[in-house]
Amino acid sequence: MQLLKLTHNCLSFDFIGTSTDESSDDLCTVQIPTSWRSAFLDSSTLQLFFDLYHSIPPSFSPLVLSCLVQIASVRRSLFNNAERAKFLSHLVDGVKRILENPQSLSDPNNYHEFCRLLARLKSNYQLGELVKVENYPEVIRLIANFTVTSLQGVPCSISRGFCRDGLEDPLEDTGLVQQQLDQLSTIGRCEYEKTCALLVQLFDQAAQSYQELLQSASASPMDLAVQEGRLTWLVYIIGAVIGGRVSFASTDEQDAMDGELVCRVLQLMNLTDSRLAQAGSEKLELAVLSFFEQFRKIYIGDQVQKSSKLYRRLSEVLGLNDETMVLSVFIGKIMFLEAQSRFSMVSLGRFPGNSRECGNCSLTAGTYSSVRKLVKLSAVQFMLNNHTSEHFSFLGINSQSSLSDMRCRTTFYTALGRLLMVDLGEDEDQYEQFMLPLTAAFEAVAQMFSTNSFNEQEAKRTLVGLVRDLRGIAFAFNAKTSFMMLFEWIYPSYLPILQRAIELWYHDPACTTPVLKLMAELVHNRSQRLQFDVSSPNGILLFRETSKMITTYGEGPEIPGTPEIRDSSRGRLWNRNRILTLGEVPKEQVYALKLKGWDGLGIPLSLIQGIRGWIGLLDLGCPWSFRAGIPTGNRILTLGEVPKEQVYALKLKGISICFSMLKAALSGSYVNFGVFRLYGDDALDNALQTFVKLLLSIPHSDLLDYPKLSQSYYSLLEVLTQDHMNFIASLEPHVIMYILSSISEGLTALDTMVCTGCCSCLDHIVTYLFKQLSRSSKKRSTALAQDSDRFLHIMQQHPEMVQQVRTWGGKTHLGFRKYTWGSEKYTWGGEKYTWGGEKYTWGGGNTPGLTLACPRQMLSTVLNIIIFEDCRNQWSMSRPLLGLILLNEKYFSDLRNSIVNSQPPEKQQAMHLCFENLMEGIERNLLTKNRDRSAPARDGGDGTEGTGQWGRDSGDGTGTEGTGPGQRGRDRGDGTE
């Protein structure tokens, strides 16, 4: 038993650190070390495990099958084609033997593990490989019989499981419900006549029982809940099978069957509405909304035949002659639910298949003609003219609910915005009429902020609801005309109110997150809606407000009367509060030790760490004042300790939104950023400097641990390296090294979007370096030239900056030696920093998670990914490769020799030829024509090999791991060749 456990643990080990969930033991591809290859080539190894399964007691055999599951998942590159075919043949023979003697599969654990084994066979081996196995026809017949036998026992098991006491309601798990409905939508249409007849029979029985219980005075709540649960499942299933309709495979008879099902759901809806004011089932109402969504996708739109038998049946039973009348029923139902305080928008936003959306928005997601039909309905016109708390309770201020409960208001106003745009055109009067409730809300908040004392909770709820409403409208207004109306309405009248809210409640993410998201939406040039006239300064003014918002959130407003502290290295005044991280602390104490405390002056780390204790801060003579109980001078973040899992919500989420906001503004193409430097406007500099400070407050590990943060950061970095490389070049050495390290780590990220963004960033940086080196012989005296010289000096440091690059567990670790800039240690803000040991020291503190990156390491990493990994974005990966080679020609030569020599003797000549072909005809420049010669587009185009083919040829069938510096030797093993 212990030997089996040890074997299973060895086979389940994540050798290269690619598992995103460390708690999971289910690795779809097992990265077996090359040194184990001989054991797997020996067929007796595989036979041993199958013999053990048939010989040992049933209590041990599940563990044997678990080992076989892992063995079936070994990486493809462990074998050549002939060896892999032989290995698969032995594996299939073992499976066939188990199926021919299925007695042990009666044990649930054996059954479960054997199903996993079959799933691995399907996912890790291509059909073309399986059909070549000698016994394939017999094996596939046995597997089919096993599957049918298994499915025949499922319904009974499920029924017994749901009927047992003490089980959780499966309807609570909306994700699981949606997965089941996705399967039913396909299965139910296979023999639709039988499916429909069964659904009609079950629905009629359940509806009759439910109606009898409603009419009975002695009916217990438990009996009602049971019947409502049955009807909920049936409504979900009916919606799923209707949604599974395929137009080219459907008949008029099937449309008539759909009509029978739809009639029953609508009749049930009338029954439940009669008792909704006093009682009702929220889950059943969510199922009805889900049904609406499925019906809309199939039977409302331009492609639906007006003579459909479904509408004939609806006309006969319910008097609904066409889709307009059906839409009217749907909208009436939604408005009825919205008017009920028991059914908040939060509840209506949770139904499966339309997460966090209400039925209104799903209905407006149809074609233009169907939306126009919606606008003509009297109920829709009523909503457009009366979207107030008087008619829709969820738009009011509910002190009993949390601020996060308002998030579905965004979806509600997105729907209203789409409906409004249909006939809006340039009618400013209609727009102003629609915005009257929001105008009143803004004025109310402005009135509160103008006083020294106000009800803070009321102000928060009013503001959060307001900005969520506005974000929905901004998202819906994709046309220039309508969006300009919104912009002129909100600026300059109301944006200062949002700035004030950030100043007051910067410590409360429930308030700051909606405000930041609204600002990010306002600066997003979606569908080219932000196009200002040539004489308009609005683009610059909008960026000013964006910069002010980011700076206020990240550093705080300037404090009148605070002593000015000058940054000696950049001549910049520090006179701001900050929400920035100080020093390196354990992650679980990030908030208490880094976010909490006095940092109101915004003094650089190098200075503030020289000040000891509270007395030292007070000795600077810094005044503070209080308004509405909030300190507006030096701030003390007074929130208590927070759990580790809330670090993202309290800090990183806001930073991520700021990154997205800045990226949208910088890439929107509505601002000429050269104007700011030309006229001495510091808006751009403030935003970029705040970005740097926010970035340095994040440990490297967090950049990749949180997907939304990583995507927003790397997309912003891509824009900065493309259009603002002079700013990157002017940064301090430790910031440049931090950015380069983040790019190096992102190159090996599992997220393809992140990896592609890093390739683009690296390409821009390498191109900039190469161009500056090419111009280095010319005399330059401008400030930009000096920044470029400094950047080149940093990047041209001696190789001893990096002792070695080590790979362990899929992560790259870099050793450091003492780093000096020029002949003396570099100073900033009066404090020295050195590269010492494993940590970077600056003013007595440690920069969190700092590692060192350089072009040589980048070259090593990129080459390794192209050669030894299943590179899914090879074109993107190839873009920086030529620049890296030209910047490190000698190192590339050494690395090439190291890779070639690491191969088996019989492979070395082929590998050497691949490298020769890679550089054949390549000139020493980064012109587009020269780049294309080395890119994958070159494959087969001119008779030579490009990077794509070169990567496949150099890595195909070697079955070895890279041994050069930084080589990782990964094989994704995902079933591709």
Buried (B, 14 or more C-beta within 10 A) or exposed (E): EEEBEEBBEBBBBBBBBBBEEEEEBEBBBBBBEBEBBEEBEEBEBBEEBBBBBBEBEEEEBBBBBBBBBBBBBBBBBBBEEEBBBEBBBBBBBBBBEBBEEBEBBEBEBBBBBBBBBBEBBEEBBEEEBBEEBEEBEBBBEBBEEBEEEEEEEEEEEEEEEEEEEEEEEBBEEBEEBBEBBBEBBEEBBEEBEEBBEEBBEBBEEBBEBBEEBBEEEEBEEEBBEBBBBBBBBBBBBBBBBBBBBEEEEBEEEBBBBBBBBBBBBBEBBEEBBEEBEEEBBBBBBBBBBBBBBBBBBBBBEEEBEEEBBBBBBBBEBBEBEBBBBBBBBBBBBBBBBBBBEBBBBBBBBBBBBBEBBBBBBBBBBBEEEBBEBBBEBEBBEEBBEEBEBEBBBBBEBBEEEEBEBBBBBBBBBBBBBBBBBBEBEEEEEBBEEBBEBBBEBBEBBBEBBEEEEBEBEBBBBBBBBBBBBBBBBBBBBBBBBBBBBBBEBBBEEBBBBBBBBBBBBBBBBBBBBBBBBBBBBBBBBBEEBBBBEEEEEBBBBBBBBBBBBBBBBBBBBBBEEBEEBEBBBBEBEBBBBBBBBBBBBEEBBBBBBBBBEBBBBBBBBBBBBBBEEEEEBEEEEBEBEEEBEBBBBBBEBEEEEBEEEEBBEBBBBBBBBBBBBBBBBBBBEBBEBEBBBEEEBBBBBBBBBBBBBBBBBBBBEBBBBBBBBBBBBBBBBBBBBBEBBBBBBBBBBBBBBBBBBBBBBBBBBEBEBBBBBBBBBBBBBBBBBBBBBEEEEEEEEEEEBEBBBBBBEBBEBEEEBBEEBEBEEBBBEBEBEEBEBEEEEBEBBEBEBBBEEEBBBBBEBBBBBBBBBBBBBBBBBBBBBBBBBBBEBBBBBBBBBBBBBBBBEEBBEBBBEBBBEBBEEEBBEBBBBBBEBBBEEBEEEBEEEBBBBBBBBBBEEEEBBBBBBBBBBBBBBBBBBBEBBBBBBBBBBEBEE
